[in-house]
Amino acid sequence: MDVYIWAKALHLIAVIFWMAGLLYLPRLFVYHSSAKPGGELEAALLIQERRLLKIIMNPAMISAFILGLYLIRKNVAMGGLEIWLIIKLVLVFGLMGYHMVMAADRKKFERGERPRSEKTYRLLNEIPALVTIPVVILAIAKPF
């Protein structure tokens, strides 16, 4: 069995789960920002947001990161640290920062705050998709 291939497969699975959460959480925030404070909808959204982060997003991000470190180590051993990988890592660390901002906003919602407007969350919802495009191109095509 080739450990590297299995690590790549598991890394991709973790990234897909993580990306699903990064795309879904701000959508929940869109609804949450217009929900009645203390209402039934808000209570349901708080549960969904917490579970999405704790059960899916955080474990997926951590798994993708750990497996990614293994893959980087193997890539560097096979051919050095190439520019496509450096650019990809910068973008991925940006997504990790975005994840942390969304996690912080979830805690604010939990405290009864409304950290951003519905419109802002609609715009923020596009960031993971837009960042994913160059990340995939860099990982697959390795243009640099």
N, CA, C and O atoms as CSV, one atom per row, in Angstrom:
chain,resi,resn,atom,element,x,y,z
A,1,MET,N,N,0.832,-1.191,0.000
A,1,MET,CA,C,0.000,0.000,0.000
A,1,MET,C,C,0.875,1.252,0.000
A,1,MET,O,O,1.840,1.355,0.757
A,2,ASP,N,N,0.519,2.190,-0.856
A,2,ASP,CA,C,1.246,3.442,-0.933
A,2,ASP,C,C,0.630,4.447,0.047
A,2,ASP,O,O,-0.466,4.957,-0.187
A,3,VAL,N,N,1.333,4.722,1.129
A,3,VAL,CA,C,0.841,5.609,2.178
A,3,VAL,C,C,0.570,7.010,1.624
A,3,VAL,O,O,-0.399,7.659,2.018
A,4,TYR,N,N,1.421,7.471,0.717
A,4,TYR,CA,C,1.271,8.807,0.143
A,4,TYR,C,C,-0.076,8.952,-0.576
A,4,TYR,O,O,-0.755,9.965,-0.406
A,5,ILE,N,N,-0.463,7.974,-1.359
A,5,ILE,CA,C,-1.742,8.028,-2.093
A,5,ILE,C,C,-2.914,8.045,-1.117
A,5,ILE,O,O,-3.873,8.793,-1.308
A,6,TRP,N,N,-2.838,7.223,-0.075
A,6,TRP,CA,C,-3.908,7.201,0.924
A,6,TRP,C,C,-3.976,8.526,1.678
A,6,TRP,O,O,-5.065,9.013,1.983
A,7,ALA,N,N,-2.824,9.106,1.977
A,7,ALA,CA,C,-2.800,10.405,2.651
A,7,ALA,C,C,-3.431,11.479,1.762
A,7,ALA,O,O,-4.165,12.336,2.253
A,8,LYS,N,N,-3.146,11.435,0.454
A,8,LYS,CA,C,-3.758,12.384,-0.475
A,8,LYS,C,C,-5.275,12.221,-0.510
A,8,LYS,O,O,-6.014,13.205,-0.497
A,9,ALA,N,N,-5.724,10.982,-0.553
A,9,ALA,CA,C,-7.167,10.715,-0.593
A,9,ALA,C,C,-7.848,11.219,0.683
A,9,ALA,O,O,-8.881,11.884,0.614
A,10,LEU,N,N,-7.278,10.907,1.827
A,10,LEU,CA,C,-7.852,11.353,3.094
A,10,LEU,C,C,-7.789,12.875,3.238
A,10,LEU,O,O,-8.705,13.494,3.778
A,11,HIS,N,N,-6.702,13.466,2.751
A,11,HIS,CA,C,-6.570,14.921,2.757
A,11,HIS,C,C,-7.698,15.554,1.932
A,11,HIS,O,O,-8.328,16.514,2.377
A,12,LEU,N,N,-7.946,15.030,0.758
A,12,LEU,CA,C,-9.000,15.556,-0.103
A,12,LEU,C,C,-10.377,15.400,0.533
A,12,LEU,O,O,-11.204,16.308,0.449
A,13,ILE,N,N,-10.627,14.272,1.158
A,13,ILE,CA,C,-11.907,14.056,1.855
A,13,ILE,C,C,-12.070,15.095,2.969
A,13,ILE,O,O,-13.138,15.689,3.110
A,14,ALA,N,N,-11.025,15.311,3.749
A,14,ALA,CA,C,-11.085,16.295,4.836
A,14,ALA,C,C,-11.317,17.695,4.284
A,14,ALA,O,O,-12.091,18.463,4.855
A,15,VAL,N,N,-10.659,18.034,3.187
A,15,VAL,CA,C,-10.836,19.351,2.578
A,15,VAL,C,C,-12.275,19.530,2.084
A,15,VAL,O,O,-12.852,20.605,2.247
A,16,ILE,N,N,-12.853,18.497,1.486
A,16,ILE,CA,C,-14.239,18.587,1.009
A,16,ILE,C,C,-15.189,18.846,2.175
A,16,ILE,O,O,-16.075,19.694,2.072
A,17,PHE,N,N,-15.015,18.131,3.272
A,17,PHE,CA,C,-15.865,18.346,4.450
A,17,PHE,C,C,-15.676,19.758,5.007
A,17,PHE,O,O,-16.645,20.434,5.354
A,18,TRP,N,N,-14.419,20.190,5.087
A,18,TRP,CA,C,-14.116,21.520,5.609
A,18,TRP,C,C,-14.738,22.600,4.732
A,18,TRP,O,O,-15.353,23.544,5.228
A,19,MET,N,N,-14.570,22.447,3.424
A,19,MET,CA,C,-15.119,23.437,2.491
A,19,MET,C,C,-16.641,23.478,2.568
A,19,MET,O,O,-17.235,24.553,2.493
A,20,ALA,N,N,-17.268,22.334,2.715
A,20,ALA,CA,C,-18.726,22.312,2.857
A,20,ALA,C,C,-19.149,23.171,4.043
A,20,ALA,O,O,-20.106,23.940,3.951
A,21,GLY,N,N,-18.439,23.038,5.144
A,21,GLY,CA,C,-18.732,23.836,6.327
A,21,GLY,C,C,-18.445,25.315,6.117
A,21,GLY,O,O,-19.223,26.168,6.543
A,22,LEU,N,N,-17.323,25.621,5.457
A,22,LEU,CA,C,-16.978,27.019,5.205
A,22,LEU,C,C,-18.011,27.697,4.301
A,22,LEU,O,O,-18.231,28.904,4.397
A,23,LEU,N,N,-18.630,26.923,3.437
A,23,LEU,CA,C,-19.665,27.477,2.560
A,23,LEU,C,C,-21.022,27.554,3.257
A,23,LEU,O,O,-21.830,28.427,2.940
A,24,TYR,N,N,-21.276,26.658,4.194
A,24,TYR,CA,C,-22.589,26.589,4.835
A,24,TYR,C,C,-22.720,27.514,6.049
A,24,TYR,O,O,-23.779,28.106,6.259
A,25,LEU,N,N,-21.666,27.643,6.843
A,25,LEU,CA,C,-21.756,28.427,8.080
A,25,LEU,C,C,-22.160,29.885,7.827
A,25,LEU,O,O,-23.056,30.382,8.510
A,26,PRO,N,N,-21.538,30.587,6.879
A,26,PRO,CA,C,-21.980,31.966,6.648
A,26,PRO,C,C,-23.423,32.048,6.141
A,26,PRO,O,O,-24.106,33.046,6.368
A,27,ARG,N,N,-23.877,31.014,5.465
A,27,ARG,CA,C,-25.276,30.972,5.014
A,27,ARG,C,C,-26.192,30.890,6.243
A,27,ARG,O,O,-27.235,31.543,6.281
A,28,LEU,N,N,-25.808,30.098,7.238
A,28,LEU,CA,C,-26.576,30.065,8.484
A,28,LEU,C,C,-26.562,31.435,9.152
A,28,LEU,O,O,-27.567,31.866,9.718
A,29,PHE,N,N,-25.419,32.116,9.084
A,29,PHE,CA,C,-25.320,33.446,9.679
A,29,PHE,C,C,-26.220,34.456,8.968
A,29,PHE,O,O,-26.723,35.387,9.598
A,30,VAL,N,N,-26.425,34.280,7.662
A,30,VAL,CA,C,-27.354,35.143,6.926
A,30,VAL,C,C,-28.732,35.073,7.582
A,30,VAL,O,O,-29.361,36.098,7.846
A,31,TYR,N,N,-29.188,33.848,7.838
A,31,TYR,CA,C,-30.502,33.662,8.456
A,31,TYR,C,C,-30.495,34.119,9.913
A,31,TYR,O,O,-31.466,34.697,10.401
A,32,HIS,N,N,-29.397,33.851,10.587
A,32,HIS,CA,C,-29.305,34.176,12.008
A,32,HIS,C,C,-29.341,35.691,12.230
A,32,HIS,O,O,-29.968,36.177,13.172
A,33,SER,N,N,-28.659,36.427,11.348
A,33,SER,CA,C,-28.590,37.875,11.543
A,33,SER,C,C,-29.953,38.539,11.424
A,33,SER,O,O,-30.143,39.647,11.925
A,34,SER,N,N,-30.905,37.880,10.769
A,34,SER,CA,C,-32.254,38.460,10.658
A,34,SER,C,C,-33.277,37.738,11.552
A,34,SER,O,O,-34.456,38.092,11.557
A,35,ALA,N,N,-32.826,36.735,12.301
A,35,ALA,CA,C,-33.740,36.006,13.199
A,35,ALA,C,C,-34.065,36.849,14.425
A,35,ALA,O,O,-33.263,37.672,14.867
A,36,LYS,N,N,-35.251,36.624,14.958
A,36,LYS,CA,C,-35.701,37.335,16.165
A,36,LYS,C,C,-34.837,36.887,17.354
A,36,LYS,O,O,-34.754,35.694,17.647
A,37,PRO,N,N,-34.197,37.846,18.036
A,37,PRO,CA,C,-33.390,37.477,19.213
A,37,PRO,C,C,-34.230,36.730,20.255
A,37,PRO,O,O,-35.316,37.168,20.633
A,38,GLY,N,N,-33.699,35.600,20.702
A,38,GLY,CA,C,-34.384,34.791,21.708
A,38,GLY,C,C,-35.499,33.930,21.155
A,38,GLY,O,O,-36.177,33.228,21.905
A,39,GLY,N,N,-35.693,33.980,19.841
A,39,GLY,CA,C,-36.779,33.217,19.237
A,39,GLY,C,C,-36.411,31.777,18.947
A,39,GLY,O,O,-35.275,31.349,19.150
A,40,GLU,N,N,-37.392,31.045,18.470
A,40,GLU,CA,C,-37.225,29.625,18.156
A,40,GLU,C,C,-36.206,29.396,17.037
A,40,GLU,O,O,-35.380,28.487,17.113
A,41,LEU,N,N,-36.278,30.238,15.991
A,41,LEU,CA,C,-35.331,30.114,14.875
A,41,LEU,C,C,-33.906,30.340,15.354
A,41,LEU,O,O,-32.996,29.598,14.984
A,42,GLU,N,N,-33.715,31.357,16.171
A,42,GLU,CA,C,-32.367,31.629,16.681
A,42,GLU,C,C,-31.837,30.442,17.494
A,42,GLU,O,O,-30.672,30.065,17.362
A,43,ALA,N,N,-32.677,29.869,18.318
A,43,ALA,CA,C,-32.261,28.721,19.130
A,43,ALA,C,C,-31.817,27.554,18.246
A,43,ALA,O,O,-30.803,26.909,18.515
A,44,ALA,N,N,-32.584,27.295,17.195
A,44,ALA,CA,C,-32.237,26.209,16.273
A,44,ALA,C,C,-30.937,26.518,15.528
A,44,ALA,O,O,-30.103,25.632,15.346
A,45,LEU,N,N,-30.762,27.761,15.100
A,45,LEU,CA,C,-29.544,28.141,14.383
A,45,LEU,C,C,-28.315,28.044,15.274
A,45,LEU,O,O,-27.253,27.625,14.813
A,46,LEU,N,N,-28.436,28.418,16.521
A,46,LEU,CA,C,-27.310,28.309,17.451
A,46,LEU,C,C,-26.827,26.864,17.572
A,46,LEU,O,O,-25.625,26.600,17.588
A,47,ILE,N,N,-27.770,25.943,17.656
A,47,ILE,CA,C,-27.419,24.513,17.742
A,47,ILE,C,C,-26.740,24.065,16.453
A,47,ILE,O,O,-25.704,23.401,16.495
A,48,GLN,N,N,-27.314,24.422,15.315
A,48,GLN,CA,C,-26.755,24.026,14.020
A,48,GLN,C,C,-25.349,24.584,13.829
A,48,GLN,O,O,-24.445,23.869,13.395
A,49,GLU,N,N,-25.168,25.846,14.150
A,49,GLU,CA,C,-23.862,26.486,13.975
A,49,GLU,C,C,-22.799,25.831,14.858
A,49,GLU,O,O,-21.690,25.544,14.407
A,50,ARG,N,N,-23.156,25.603,16.119
A,50,ARG,CA,C,-22.202,24.977,17.048
A,50,ARG,C,C,-21.821,23.577,16.576
A,50,ARG,O,O,-20.641,23.227,16.547
A,51,ARG,N,N,-22.812,22.784,16.208
A,51,ARG,CA,C,-22.533,21.410,15.765
A,51,ARG,C,C,-21.734,21.381,14.471
A,51,ARG,O,O,-20.824,20.566,14.321
A,52,LEU,N,N,-22.067,22.262,13.539
A,52,LEU,CA,C,-21.328,22.323,12.281
A,52,LEU,C,C,-19.849,22.589,12.544
A,52,LEU,O,O,-18.983,21.936,11.962
A,53,LEU,N,N,-19.565,23.541,13.416
A,53,LEU,CA,C,-18.169,23.859,13.721
A,53,LEU,C,C,-17.480,22.743,14.496
A,53,LEU,O,O,-16.388,22.310,14.126
A,54,LYS,N,N,-18.111,22.280,15.565
A,54,LYS,CA,C,-17.460,21.320,16.466
A,54,LYS,C,C,-17.368,19.913,15.894
A,54,LYS,O,O,-16.375,19.219,16.112
A,55,ILE,N,N,-18.401,19.483,15.159
A,55,ILE,CA,C,-18.447,18.095,14.699
A,55,ILE,C,C,-17.878,17.919,13.299
A,55,ILE,O,O,-17.318,16.867,12.989
A,56,ILE,N,N,-18.014,18.932,12.449
A,56,ILE,CA,C,-17.574,18.781,11.060
A,56,ILE,C,C,-16.370,19.666,10.741
A,56,ILE,O,O,-15.312,19.167,10.358
A,57,MET,N,N,-16.532,20.970,10.896
A,57,MET,CA,C,-15.518,21.892,10.396
A,57,MET,C,C,-14.179,21.804,11.124
A,57,MET,O,O,-13.136,21.682,10.481
A,58,ASN,N,N,-14.194,21.864,12.449
A,58,ASN,CA,C,-12.926,21.827,13.181
A,58,ASN,C,C,-12.166,20.517,12.956
A,58,ASN,O,O,-10.978,20.555,12.633
A,59,PRO,N,N,-12.817,19.357,13.116
A,59,PRO,CA,C,-12.077,18.112,12.847
A,59,PRO,C,C,-11.584,18.007,11.397
A,59,PRO,O,O,-10.490,17.503,11.147
A,60,ALA,N,N,-12.395,18.482,10.449
A,60,ALA,CA,C,-11.992,18.409,9.047
A,60,ALA,C,C,-10.794,19.312,8.778
A,60,ALA,O,O,-9.861,18.909,8.084
A,61,MET,N,N,-10.810,20.534,9.323
A,61,MET,CA,C,-9.690,21.447,9.121
A,61,MET,C,C,-8.412,20.883,9.746
A,61,MET,O,O,-7.346,20.924,9.133
A,62,ILE,N,N,-8.523,20.367,10.945
A,62,ILE,CA,C,-7.353,19.809,11.620
A,62,ILE,C,C,-6.811,18.602,10.854
A,62,ILE,O,O,-5.600,18.466,10.676
A,63,SER,N,N,-7.705,17.733,10.405
A,63,SER,CA,C,-7.280,16.561,9.619
A,63,SER,C,C,-6.614,16.987,8.317
A,63,SER,O,O,-5.565,16.457,7.951
A,64,ALA,N,N,-7.222,17.942,7.617
A,64,ALA,CA,C,-6.640,18.425,6.358
A,64,ALA,C,C,-5.262,19.025,6.612
A,64,ALA,O,O,-4.342,18.830,5.818
A,65,PHE,N,N,-5.119,19.748,7.710
A,65,PHE,CA,C,-3.843,20.373,8.045
A,65,PHE,C,C,-2.766,19.324,8.340
A,65,PHE,O,O,-1.660,19.396,7.804
A,66,ILE,N,N,-3.092,18.363,9.186
A,66,ILE,CA,C,-2.107,17.332,9.554
A,66,ILE,C,C,-1.708,16.496,8.338
A,66,ILE,O,O,-0.526,16.241,8.108
A,67,LEU,N,N,-2.705,16.076,7.567
A,67,LEU,CA,C,-2.400,15.303,6.358
A,67,LEU,C,C,-1.637,16.153,5.348
A,67,LEU,O,O,-0.755,15.660,4.643
A,68,GLY,N,N,-1.989,17.439,5.287
A,68,GLY,CA,C,-1.269,18.349,4.397
A,68,GLY,C,C,0.200,18.476,4.774
A,68,GLY,O,O,1.062,18.541,3.897
A,69,LEU,N,N,0.494,18.513,6.079
A,69,LEU,CA,C,1.895,18.560,6.522
A,69,LEU,C,C,2.663,17.328,6.041
A,69,LEU,O,O,3.806,17.431,5.596
A,70,TYR,N,N,2.022,16.171,6.136
A,70,TYR,CA,C,2.650,14.943,5.655
A,70,TYR,C,C,2.916,15.037,4.148
A,70,TYR,O,O,3.999,14.684,3.681
A,71,LEU,N,N,1.927,15.511,3.399
A,71,LEU,CA,C,2.073,15.625,1.944
A,71,LEU,C,C,3.156,16.635,1.572
A,71,LEU,O,O,3.908,16.414,0.623
A,72,ILE,N,N,3.239,17.736,2.308
A,72,ILE,CA,C,4.290,18.728,2.054
A,72,ILE,C,C,5.654,18.101,2.273
A,72,ILE,O,O,6.568,18.271,1.466
A,73,ARG,N,N,5.780,17.378,3.370
A,73,ARG,CA,C,7.052,16.712,3.671
A,73,ARG,C,C,7.473,15.790,2.529
A,73,ARG,O,O,8.634,15.770,2.122
A,74,LYS,N,N,6.506,15.029,2.022
A,74,LYS,CA,C,6.795,14.120,0.907
A,74,LYS,C,C,7.116,14.891,-0.367
A,74,LYS,O,O,8.034,14.514,-1.096
A,75,ASN,N,N,6.372,15.972,-0.652
A,75,ASN,CA,C,6.624,16.780,-1.846
A,75,ASN,C,C,8.000,17.427,-1.797
A,75,ASN,O,O,8.713,17.459,-2.801
A,76,VAL,N,N,8.370,17.939,-0.640
A,76,VAL,CA,C,9.682,18.564,-0.500
A,76,VAL,C,C,10.773,17.525,-0.698
A,76,VAL,O,O,11.785,17.809,-1.338
A,77,ALA,N,N,10.587,16.331,-0.162
A,77,ALA,CA,C,11.573,15.256,-0.318
A,77,ALA,C,C,11.697,14.838,-1.784
A,77,ALA,O,O,12.773,14.442,-2.233
A,78,MET,N,N,10.581,14.928,-2.533
A,78,MET,CA,C,10.600,14.499,-3.941
A,78,MET,C,C,11.116,15.573,-4.887
A,78,MET,O,O,11.659,15.248,-5.943
A,79,GLY,N,N,10.959,16.844,-4.534
A,79,GLY,CA,C,11.360,17.856,-5.514
A,79,GLY,C,C,11.562,19.247,-4.971
A,79,GLY,O,O,11.716,20.191,-5.747
A,80,GLY,N,N,11.566,19.400,-3.705
A,80,GLY,CA,C,11.771,20.721,-3.133
A,80,GLY,C,C,10.475,21.483,-2.943
A,80,GLY,O,O,9.408,21.045,-3.371
A,81,LEU,N,N,10.585,22.616,-2.302
A,81,LEU,CA,C,9.434,23.474,-2.037
A,81,LEU,C,C,9.239,24.380,-3.244
A,81,LEU,O,O,9.976,25.348,-3.435
A,82,GLU,N,N,8.240,24.056,-4.052
A,82,GLU,CA,C,8.004,24.793,-5.291
A,82,GLU,C,C,7.073,25.974,-5.044
A,82,GLU,O,O,6.329,26.002,-4.064
A,83,ILE,N,N,7.128,26.956,-5.958
A,83,ILE,CA,C,6.363,28.189,-5.796
A,83,ILE,C,C,4.854,27.943,-5.763
A,83,ILE,O,O,4.136,28.635,-5.041
A,84,TRP,N,N,4.359,26.958,-6.540
A,84,TRP,CA,C,2.919,26.683,-6.532
A,84,TRP,C,C,2.464,26.281,-5.133
A,84,TRP,O,O,1.372,26.646,-4.696
A,85,LEU,N,N,3.311,25.525,-4.435
A,85,LEU,CA,C,2.966,25.053,-3.092
A,85,LEU,C,C,2.979,26.208,-2.090
A,85,LEU,O,O,2.131,26.268,-1.200
A,86,ILE,N,N,3.931,27.117,-2.232
A,86,ILE,CA,C,3.993,28.268,-1.335
A,86,ILE,C,C,2.743,29.136,-1.503
A,86,ILE,O,O,2.140,29.557,-0.515
A,87,ILE,N,N,2.356,29.399,-2.751
A,87,ILE,CA,C,1.155,30.204,-3.006
A,87,ILE,C,C,-0.081,29.490,-2.463
A,87,ILE,O,O,-0.945,30.113,-1.846
A,88,LYS,N,N,-0.159,28.188,-2.694
A,88,LYS,CA,C,-1.299,27.406,-2.188
A,88,LYS,C,C,-1.364,27.496,-0.664
A,88,LYS,O,O,-2.444,27.669,-0.099
A,89,LEU,N,N,-0.233,27.381,-0.006
A,89,LEU,CA,C,-0.206,27.451,1.459
A,89,LEU,C,C,-0.658,28.814,1.972
A,89,LEU,O,O,-1.362,28.894,2.979
A,90,VAL,N,N,-0.264,29.870,1.299
A,90,VAL,CA,C,-0.713,31.213,1.688
A,90,VAL,C,C,-2.237,31.287,1.611
A,90,VAL,O,O,-2.885,31.805,2.520
A,91,LEU,N,N,-2.807,30.764,0.519
A,91,LEU,CA,C,-4.266,30.768,0.354
A,91,LEU,C,C,-4.950,29.901,1.412
A,91,LEU,O,O,-5.986,30.282,1.956
A,92,VAL,N,N,-4.372,28.741,1.700
A,92,VAL,CA,C,-4.957,27.843,2.702
A,92,VAL,C,C,-4.900,28.476,4.091
A,92,VAL,O,O,-5.854,28.365,4.861
A,93,PHE,N,N,-3.800,29.132,4.413
A,93,PHE,CA,C,-3.733,29.814,5.711
A,93,PHE,C,C,-4.749,30.956,5.772
A,93,PHE,O,O,-5.284,31.265,6.837
A,94,GLY,N,N,-5.009,31.578,4.622
A,94,GLY,CA,C,-6.083,32.575,4.565
A,94,GLY,C,C,-7.435,31.967,4.884
A,94,GLY,O,O,-8.234,32.563,5.606
A,95,LEU,N,N,-7.697,30.771,4.344
A,95,LEU,CA,C,-8.952,30.073,4.647
A,95,LEU,C,C,-9.028,29.686,6.123
A,95,LEU,O,O,-10.100,29.720,6.728
A,96,MET,N,N,-7.897,29.322,6.688
A,96,MET,CA,C,-7.887,29.001,8.118
A,96,MET,C,C,-8.211,30.239,8.945
A,96,MET,O,O,-8.928,30.148,9.941
A,97,GLY,N,N,-7.688,31.393,8.541
A,97,GLY,CA,C,-8.020,32.633,9.217
A,97,GLY,C,C,-9.499,32.966,9.080
A,97,GLY,O,O,-10.137,33.411,10.034
A,98,TYR,N,N,-10.036,32.745,7.886
A,98,TYR,CA,C,-11.469,32.948,7.642
A,98,TYR,C,C,-12.295,32.036,8.554
A,98,TYR,O,O,-13.296,32.463,9.129
A,99,HIS,N,N,-11.869,30.786,8.677
A,99,HIS,CA,C,-12.520,29.824,9.567
A,99,HIS,C,C,-12.561,30.383,10.994
A,99,HIS,O,O,-13.593,30.321,11.661
A,100,MET,N,N,-11.434,30.926,11.453
A,100,MET,CA,C,-11.358,31.461,12.813
A,100,MET,C,C,-12.278,32.671,12.992
A,100,MET,O,O,-12.893,32.832,14.046
A,101,VAL,N,N,-12.375,33.513,11.976
A,101,VAL,CA,C,-13.276,34.669,12.047
A,101,VAL,C,C,-14.723,34.193,12.156
A,101,VAL,O,O,-15.497,34.724,12.952
A,102,MET,N,N,-15.083,33.195,11.356
A,102,MET,CA,C,-16.450,32.666,11.401
A,102,MET,C,C,-16.723,32.005,12.763
A,102,MET,O,O,-17.826,32.120,13.297
A,103,ALA,N,N,-15.728,31.320,13.314
A,103,ALA,CA,C,-15.889,30.698,14.636
A,103,ALA,C,C,-16.080,31.771,15.711
A,103,ALA,O,O,-16.877,31.597,16.633
A,104,ALA,N,N,-15.355,32.866,15.589
A,104,ALA,CA,C,-15.500,33.970,16.547
A,104,ALA,C,C,-16.886,34.607,16.417
A,104,ALA,O,O,-17.504,34.968,17.418
A,105,ASP,N,N,-17.364,34.740,15.191
A,105,ASP,CA,C,-18.710,35.295,14.985
A,105,ASP,C,C,-19.775,34.377,15.585
A,105,ASP,O,O,-20.777,34.855,16.116
A,106,ARG,N,N,-19.564,33.071,15.503
A,106,ARG,CA,C,-20.527,32.147,16.097
A,106,ARG,C,C,-20.631,32.386,17.599
A,106,ARG,O,O,-21.727,32.377,18.159
A,107,LYS,N,N,-19.504,32.597,18.238
A,107,LYS,CA,C,-19.518,32.870,19.681
A,107,LYS,C,C,-20.238,34.182,19.989
A,107,LYS,O,O,-20.921,34.296,21.007
A,108,LYS,N,N,-20.085,35.157,19.116
A,108,LYS,CA,C,-20.793,36.430,19.307
A,108,LYS,C,C,-22.303,36.229,19.180
A,108,LYS,O,O,-23.076,36.781,19.963
A,109,PHE,N,N,-22.715,35.439,18.192
A,109,PHE,CA,C,-24.140,35.131,18.054
A,109,PHE,C,C,-24.648,34.443,19.319
A,109,PHE,O,O,-25.752,34.722,19.787
A,110,GLU,N,N,-23.839,33.549,19.863
A,110,GLU,CA,C,-24.211,32.824,21.070
A,110,GLU,C,C,-24.421,33.763,22.257
A,110,GLU,O,O,-25.230,33.486,23.142
A,111,ARG,N,N,-23.688,34.872,22.267
A,111,ARG,CA,C,-23.830,35.869,23.340
A,111,ARG,C,C,-24.971,36.853,23.058
A,111,ARG,O,O,-25.203,37.783,23.831
A,112,GLY,N,N,-25.675,36.640,21.947
A,112,GLY,CA,C,-26.803,37.503,21.622
A,112,GLY,C,C,-26.448,38.696,20.752
A,112,GLY,O,O,-27.296,39.544,20.474
A,113,GLU,N,N,-25.202,38.761,20.325
A,113,GLU,CA,C,-24.774,39.868,19.457
A,113,GLU,C,C,-25.120,39.559,18.002
A,113,GLU,O,O,-25.394,38.414,17.643
A,114,ARG,N,N,-25.102,40.586,17.189
A,114,ARG,CA,C,-25.256,40.461,15.734
A,114,ARG,C,C,-23.997,41.083,15.125
A,114,ARG,O,O,-23.983,42.274,14.813
A,115,PRO,N,N,-22.924,40.271,14.953
A,115,PRO,CA,C,-21.620,40.826,14.585
A,115,PRO,C,C,-21.557,41.489,13.206
A,115,PRO,O,O,-20.790,42.432,13.014
A,116,ARG,N,N,-22.337,41.021,12.264
A,116,ARG,CA,C,-22.312,41.585,10.903
A,116,ARG,C,C,-23.724,41.562,10.329
A,116,ARG,O,O,-24.616,40.889,10.846
A,117,SER,N,N,-23.897,42.299,9.272
A,117,SER,CA,C,-25.217,42.353,8.643
A,117,SER,C,C,-25.449,41.126,7.760
A,117,SER,O,O,-24.517,40.409,7.396
A,118,GLU,N,N,-26.703,40.916,7.434
A,118,GLU,CA,C,-27.070,39.826,6.515
A,118,GLU,C,C,-26.340,39.993,5.182
A,118,GLU,O,O,-25.836,39.021,4.620
A,119,LYS,N,N,-26.285,41.213,4.684
A,119,LYS,CA,C,-25.614,41.490,3.404
A,119,LYS,C,C,-24.123,41.145,3.477
A,119,LYS,O,O,-23.564,40.577,2.539
A,120,THR,N,N,-23.491,41.493,4.593
A,120,THR,CA,C,-22.067,41.189,4.763
A,120,THR,C,C,-21.830,39.682,4.729
A,120,THR,O,O,-20.884,39.211,4.098
A,121,TYR,N,N,-22.695,38.926,5.412
A,121,TYR,CA,C,-22.532,37.462,5.396
A,121,TYR,C,C,-22.766,36.890,4.003
A,121,TYR,O,O,-22.129,35.906,3.628
A,122,ARG,N,N,-23.665,37.488,3.237
A,122,ARG,CA,C,-23.873,37.035,1.853
A,122,ARG,C,C,-22.598,37.219,1.035
A,122,ARG,O,O,-22.256,36.372,0.211
A,123,LEU,N,N,-21.904,38.319,1.263
A,123,LEU,CA,C,-20.644,38.571,0.558
A,123,LEU,C,C,-19.527,37.665,1.075
A,123,LEU,O,O,-18.763,37.103,0.291
A,124,LEU,N,N,-19.439,37.527,2.394
A,124,LEU,CA,C,-18.405,36.662,2.984
A,124,LEU,C,C,-18.568,35.211,2.552
A,124,LEU,O,O,-17.593,34.464,2.477
A,125,ASN,N,N,-19.798,34.819,2.270
A,125,ASN,CA,C,-20.091,33.453,1.858
A,125,ASN,C,C,-19.374,33.079,0.558
A,125,ASN,O,O,-19.170,31.896,0.284
A,126,GLU,N,N,-18.994,34.065,-0.234
A,126,GLU,CA,C,-18.336,33.805,-1.524
A,126,GLU,C,C,-16.836,33.551,-1.394
A,126,GLU,O,O,-16.226,32.974,-2.295
A,127,ILE,N,N,-16.246,33.970,-0.300
A,127,ILE,CA,C,-14.789,33.881,-0.145
A,127,ILE,C,C,-14.252,32.461,-0.291
A,127,ILE,O,O,-13.318,32.253,-1.066
A,128,PRO,N,N,-14.805,31.468,0.424
A,128,PRO,CA,C,-14.230,30.123,0.287
A,128,PRO,C,C,-14.277,29.588,-1.145
A,128,PRO,O,O,-13.334,28.938,-1.598
A,129,ALA,N,N,-15.363,29.859,-1.851
A,129,ALA,CA,C,-15.463,29.379,-3.232
A,129,ALA,C,C,-14.421,30.048,-4.116
A,129,ALA,O,O,-13.785,29.387,-4.937
A,130,LEU,N,N,-14.245,31.344,-3.953
A,130,LEU,CA,C,-13.282,32.070,-4.774
A,130,LEU,C,C,-11.842,31.670,-4.468
A,130,LEU,O,O,-11.004,31.647,-5.370
A,131,VAL,N,N,-11.550,31.362,-3.229
A,131,VAL,CA,C,-10.190,30.943,-2.860
A,131,VAL,C,C,-9.938,29.498,-3.299
A,131,VAL,O,O,-8.814,29.141,-3.651
A,132,THR,N,N,-10.973,28.680,-3.277
A,132,THR,CA,C,-10.826,27.271,-3.654
A,132,THR,C,C,-10.388,27.112,-5.111
A,132,THR,O,O,-9.626,26.198,-5.427
A,133,ILE,N,N,-10.846,27.966,-5.979
A,133,ILE,CA,C,-10.512,27.844,-7.408
A,133,ILE,C,C,-8.998,27.877,-7.635
A,133,ILE,O,O,-8.463,26.944,-8.233
A,134,PRO,N,N,-8.287,28.918,-7.181
A,134,PRO,CA,C,-6.832,28.872,-7.400
A,134,PRO,C,C,-6.128,27.775,-6.614
A,134,PRO,O,O,-5.114,27.249,-7.072
A,135,VAL,N,N,-6.646,27.418,-5.437
A,135,VAL,CA,C,-6.014,26.351,-4.649
A,135,VAL,C,C,-6.042,25.038,-5.434
A,135,VAL,O,O,-5.030,24.342,-5.522
A,136,VAL,N,N,-7.189,24.706,-5.998
A,136,VAL,CA,C,-7.303,23.460,-6.773
A,136,VAL,C,C,-6.421,23.527,-8.026
A,136,VAL,O,O,-5.729,22.562,-8.351
A,137,ILE,N,N,-6.447,24.650,-8.718
A,137,ILE,CA,C,-5.613,24.793,-9.913
A,137,ILE,C,C,-4.142,24.626,-9.556
A,137,ILE,O,O,-3.403,23.933,-10.255
A,138,LEU,N,N,-3.720,25.259,-8.470
A,138,LEU,CA,C,-2.319,25.133,-8.049
A,138,LEU,C,C,-1.967,23.701,-7.687
A,138,LEU,O,O,-0.897,23.216,-8.055
A,139,ALA,N,N,-2.859,23.014,-6.966
A,139,ALA,CA,C,-2.577,21.649,-6.518
A,139,ALA,C,C,-2.564,20.653,-7.677
A,139,ALA,O,O,-1.766,19.715,-7.675
A,140,ILE,N,N,-3.431,20.845,-8.655
A,140,ILE,CA,C,-3.545,19.883,-9.756
A,140,ILE,C,C,-2.605,20.228,-10.923
A,140,ILE,O,O,-1.850,19.374,-11.388
A,141,ALA,N,N,-2.657,21.481,-11.390
A,141,ALA,CA,C,-1.878,21.869,-12.570
A,141,ALA,C,C,-0.429,22.207,-12.233
A,141,ALA,O,O,0.451,22.082,-13.085
A,142,LYS,N,N,-0.176,22.633,-11.003
A,142,LYS,CA,C,1.175,23.051,-10.577
A,142,LYS,C,C,1.812,23.960,-11.629
A,142,LYS,O,O,2.856,23.622,-12.188
A,143,PRO,N,N,1.184,25.122,-11.905
A,143,PRO,CA,C,1.621,25.951,-13.027
A,143,PRO,C,C,2.955,26.672,-12.830
A,143,PRO,O,O,3.518,27.187,-13.797
A,144,PHE,N,N,3.472,26.721,-11.604
A,144,PHE,CA,C,4.732,27.427,-11.357
A,144,PHE,C,C,5.794,26.470,-10.856
A,144,PHE,O,O,6.923,26.884,-10.594
